[in-house]
Structure formats: C-alpha cells, structure tokens
Amino acid sequence: MNEILRVEGLSKTFQLSRKQQKIERTERKQIVAVDELSFTANKGEIFGLLGPNGAGKTTTLRMLATLIVPQKGDAFIDGCSIVSQPEQVRAKIGFLTSELKLEDFFTPNYLFDFFSQLHGVDEATMKERKERMFNRFGINKFAEVKVANLSTGMKQKLSLVISLVHDPEVIIFDEPTNGLDVLTARTVTDYLQELRAEGKTIILSTHIFSLVEKLCDRVGVIIDGRMTACGTLDEVRGGMTMEDRFFEMYKEVKGGEE
C-alpha cells in the first residue's frame, strides 16, 4: 500500500490558566497534550486513534487539519507539510468534528453551494455531487429547511456532506459517532466503509472499542499523548479483544492505576 500520511514527532503543549489548574487539581502551569507522536497511514485504509478522553486524540487531529500548529515535529499529507504548506494540506483533506457548528439561519442547499465555491468546485460538479450526496443521506427532503429546524442527526449528516464537498483524498473524523442515535451512527459508519472502498484514506479518533474493531485496518493506541502501540488490529490486540488489550496497556502505562 502507498503511504499517504506520515506523522513525525508531533508535540503540543498548552498553558493552563488558574481556573484550568483548579479544574485539573494541579499546580502545573502547562500540560503536554501530544508528546513526540509518530505514525503513518496508507492510501485506501481506515486508521484509528484509540484512547480515553484527554489522551491527545483531538489535539492530534487538529494539528493534522492545520487548525493548530505543533510546537515540535511535522506531518506530511500526500507530500505536503502541515507546518510549511497548510493551504495545500487543506485542499487535500476533509475534517469533521462534533464541535462543528453550522449557522442556524442557512439551509443545506446554501451551505453546500457556499462551501463548494469556497473550495473552487465548478458548478456542474457541485450540482452532481450535491444531488448524489443529498439523496444518499436523505438531506434532499430538507434542502430548504433552516439548520435551526433540523434534527441533531440531520445536522451531523449535513456536516459530513459539507466536509466532503471537494471530494478530498484524506478524510479526518474526530469521534465520528459521538452523540449520534444508533440509526445515524450506522449511516455514518456504512459511509466510511464506502469511502474506503473508493480508495479514500480515513483517519478517525474514538474511544469506542467496537468501532475500531468494525472499521479500522490499523490502529494506534494513544495514552497521555504518547503512542503506546500501533499496527494492524491483530498485531495490537495480540489475541485479545481490543478492550482487554487496551486496559492491559493502560495499566502498564499508569502503573496499575485504573
């Protein structure tokens, strides 16, 4: 398989305010969110970053999506550096997070057209792609309904569609099923598998063991900002369930702490 993503020693540290220090119950003035993280992903595979809340998954994906700049290290997406070539990287990726907020006043039709034009998609391609994707996710019935009046599941579907208006080769999803009902979650996971079959590369973060076992070709286990294990599912699990193997690694890292 052809390597399309290479992550080399990414590190990110955040300063803690006094309020955050109280919340975290710590006297530390800074926290290392990601610590010398390295891994690769190949074209046409789903790569999962598995870890608990606060492990550094979201920070890692935000760095890959060029939303925040690493203090150390770099990553290359289809040969383009997230540090020195962020605009080229953005043209090659789609990024979806549960924190993506769509303006309540606008409609799916307007938003799809707006983001397509923003990415330089020509009108004929935009119309064909919108019809296909709106039909695929059942958005066509709500194309002129304001976002404020859409269900949570429909908003998530619309966010997914908008993130893919430019047909990117690398798709980055932060907790793709977080907060979704079972029907919408199934729609999203089925579509991720369809994208992989089309040759797209998907990088996703999750804390859900069953999602990793269902979707991922390879997985990296991240704990306290560090890569604890990385490889195929079979290599990482070592004959155990993903859940059992994760907690075994977690105890090893934390010295028995649950």
Disulfide bonds with the S-S distance in Angstrom:
none
